[in-house]
Amino acid sequence: MTIATTTCTHHWLIESPNGPYSLAKCKKCGKYDAMFNSLTETVWAQGTSPKRASEDTINREVFLQERIKKELVLPVLQEPLKKELIKRSPIQYTDAVKTQVLLDLIRGKTIAEVSRINKVPTSTVHGWRNTYSNYPKVKTSGNTEIFKKIILEKIGTEGNISDIAKEYNMPRRTLRDWAKKKNSVT
């Protein structure tokens, strides 16, 4: 609230009418004021009586003080709460969901279908597909278990280890070892 008088030629930003007054704030100097939303009949006739003018002034000042308190004090107190509400935390998907999404892609479903079925945003599906499309990327991400499941599924359906190794930019020896371990476990 600007208390000091200024020589500002005010440029008022006035809120939508809701009651007898609307809060206005000068765009240039930040001063607050209360603006009448309508003029009474007496203003149009001959002006207002001194009693009516003092009542209007008191009511206007009360309105102005209450609204300034709401505009200036409450938002400052509520700012951390607002920031907390606005801040979006990313959804953490389980490894099972990631694996299912990637297996559905390998099985020939489109990204849109996979996204809809598993309730995962298409942008997330794209990201997972890009991350798990190349063995060096997977090694740096540190989650090779999901990748291993996908590759073993692909080996089970396609069977050609050399082609899969080229497609995912990984050593054939690693694929053979994974396939042997899977066969020895089952």
C-alpha positions as CSV (number, residue, x, y, z in Angstrom):
1,M,0.0,0.0,0.0
2,T,1.4,3.3,-1.0
3,I,0.7,5.9,1.6
4,A,2.8,8.8,0.4
5,T,1.2,11.2,-2.0
6,T,2.7,11.1,-5.4
7,T,2.4,13.2,-8.6
8,C,1.5,10.0,-10.5
9,T,-1.2,10.3,-13.2
10,H,-2.9,7.1,-12.1
11,H,-3.7,4.3,-14.6
12,W,-6.2,2.2,-12.6
13,L,-6.6,-1.5,-13.0
14,I,-10.0,-2.1,-11.6
15,E,-11.3,-5.6,-10.6
16,S,-14.7,-6.8,-11.8
17,P,-17.7,-5.3,-10.0
18,N,-18.9,-7.3,-7.1
19,G,-20.8,-5.2,-4.6
20,P,-20.8,-1.4,-4.2
21,Y,-17.0,-1.0,-4.6
22,S,-14.2,-2.5,-6.6
23,L,-10.6,-2.6,-5.6
24,A,-8.4,-0.6,-8.0
25,K,-4.6,-0.5,-8.2
26,C,-2.5,2.0,-10.1
27,K,-0.5,0.3,-12.8
28,K,2.3,2.9,-12.4
29,C,2.8,3.6,-8.7
30,G,1.0,0.7,-7.1
31,K,-1.5,2.8,-5.0
32,Y,-4.7,1.1,-4.0
33,D,-8.2,2.8,-4.0
34,A,-11.8,1.8,-3.9
35,M,-14.0,2.7,-6.8
36,F,-17.7,3.0,-6.7
37,N,-19.4,0.5,-9.0
38,S,-22.5,2.7,-9.5
39,L,-23.6,6.2,-8.7
40,T,-26.6,6.8,-6.5
41,E,-29.6,8.9,-7.8
42,T,-28.7,11.8,-5.5
43,V,-25.3,12.2,-7.3
44,W,-27.1,12.8,-10.6
45,A,-29.7,15.2,-9.0
46,Q,-27.7,17.8,-7.1
47,G,-24.9,16.0,-5.4
48,T,-24.9,14.2,-2.1
49,S,-25.8,15.5,1.4
50,P,-22.9,15.9,3.8
51,K,-24.2,13.0,5.9
52,R,-24.5,10.7,2.9
53,A,-21.1,11.7,1.7
54,S,-19.4,10.9,5.0
55,E,-21.2,7.5,5.2
56,D,-20.0,6.7,1.7
57,T,-16.4,7.8,2.6
58,I,-16.4,5.6,5.7
59,N,-17.9,2.6,3.9
60,R,-15.4,3.1,1.1
61,E,-12.4,3.3,3.5
62,V,-13.6,0.2,5.4
63,F,-13.9,-1.7,2.1
64,L,-10.5,-0.5,1.0
65,Q,-8.7,-1.5,4.3
66,E,-10.3,-4.9,4.3
67,R,-9.5,-5.6,0.6
68,I,-5.9,-4.3,1.0
69,K,-5.4,-6.6,3.9
70,K,-6.7,-9.5,1.7
71,E,-4.6,-8.5,-1.3
72,L,-1.3,-7.8,0.5
73,V,-1.2,-9.8,3.7
74,L,-3.0,-13.1,2.8
75,P,-1.2,-13.7,-0.4
76,V,2.2,-13.3,1.4
77,L,1.1,-15.8,4.0
78,Q,-0.3,-18.2,1.5
79,E,2.6,-18.0,-1.0
80,P,4.4,-21.1,0.2
81,L,1.1,-23.0,0.1
82,K,0.5,-21.8,-3.4
83,K,3.9,-22.9,-4.5
84,E,3.4,-26.3,-2.9
85,L,0.1,-26.8,-4.7
86,I,1.5,-25.6,-8.1
87,K,4.6,-27.7,-7.9
88,R,4.0,-31.0,-9.7
89,S,5.8,-34.0,-8.6
90,P,6.6,-36.5,-11.3
91,I,4.8,-39.8,-11.2
92,Q,7.1,-42.7,-10.3
93,Y,6.2,-45.8,-12.3
94,T,7.1,-49.2,-11.1
95,D,9.5,-51.4,-13.1
96,A,6.6,-53.7,-13.9
97,V,4.8,-50.9,-15.6
98,K,7.9,-49.9,-17.6
99,T,8.5,-53.5,-18.6
100,Q,4.9,-54.0,-19.7
101,V,4.9,-50.8,-21.8
102,L,8.2,-51.7,-23.5
103,L,7.0,-55.3,-24.1
104,D,3.8,-54.1,-25.7
105,L,5.9,-51.9,-28.0
106,I,8.1,-54.9,-28.9
107,R,4.9,-56.9,-29.6
108,G,3.9,-54.4,-32.3
109,K,1.4,-52.1,-30.5
110,T,1.6,-48.4,-31.3
111,I,2.7,-45.8,-28.7
112,A,-0.8,-44.4,-28.6
113,E,-2.3,-47.8,-27.8
114,V,0.4,-48.6,-25.2
115,S,-0.2,-45.2,-23.6
116,R,-3.9,-45.7,-23.4
117,I,-3.8,-49.3,-22.1
118,N,-1.2,-48.7,-19.4
119,K,-2.4,-45.1,-18.5
120,V,1.1,-43.6,-19.2
121,P,1.6,-40.4,-21.1
122,T,2.8,-40.8,-24.6
123,S,5.8,-38.5,-23.9
124,T,6.8,-40.9,-21.1
125,V,6.4,-43.9,-23.4
126,H,8.6,-42.1,-26.0
127,G,11.2,-41.4,-23.4
128,W,11.3,-45.0,-22.2
129,R,11.5,-46.3,-25.8
130,N,14.5,-44.0,-26.5
131,T,16.3,-44.9,-23.3
132,Y,15.8,-48.7,-23.7
133,S,16.5,-48.8,-27.5
134,N,20.3,-48.7,-27.0
135,Y,22.4,-50.8,-24.7
136,P,25.0,-48.1,-23.9
137,K,22.1,-45.7,-22.8
138,V,20.7,-48.4,-20.6
139,K,24.1,-49.1,-19.0
140,T,24.4,-45.4,-18.1
141,S,20.8,-45.2,-16.7
142,G,21.7,-48.1,-14.4
143,N,18.5,-50.1,-14.9
144,T,19.5,-53.2,-16.9
145,E,17.0,-55.5,-15.4
146,I,14.1,-54.1,-17.4
147,F,16.2,-54.1,-20.5
148,K,17.2,-57.7,-19.9
149,K,13.5,-58.7,-19.7
150,I,12.8,-56.9,-22.9
151,I,15.7,-58.4,-24.7
152,L,14.9,-61.9,-23.5
153,E,11.3,-61.5,-24.7
154,K,12.6,-60.4,-28.1
155,I,15.0,-63.4,-28.2
156,G,12.1,-65.7,-27.4
157,T,10.0,-64.3,-30.2
158,E,12.6,-63.6,-32.9
159,G,15.4,-65.9,-31.9
160,N,18.2,-64.3,-34.0
161,I,20.7,-63.0,-31.4
162,S,23.0,-61.4,-34.0
163,D,20.2,-59.2,-35.4
164,I,19.0,-58.2,-31.9
165,A,22.6,-57.4,-30.9
166,K,23.0,-55.1,-33.9
167,E,19.6,-53.5,-33.3
168,Y,20.4,-52.6,-29.6
169,N,24.1,-51.9,-30.2
170,M,25.3,-54.5,-27.7
171,P,27.7,-57.4,-27.7
172,R,26.4,-60.8,-28.9
173,R,28.2,-62.5,-26.1
174,T,26.1,-60.6,-23.5
175,L,22.9,-61.7,-25.2
176,R,24.1,-65.3,-25.3
177,D,24.9,-65.2,-21.6
178,W,21.5,-63.7,-20.7
179,A,19.8,-66.4,-22.8
180,K,21.8,-69.2,-21.2
181,K,21.0,-67.9,-17.7
182,K,17.3,-67.7,-18.6
183,N,17.3,-71.3,-20.0
184,S,19.1,-72.6,-17.0
185,V,16.6,-71.0,-14.6
186,T,13.5,-72.3,-16.4
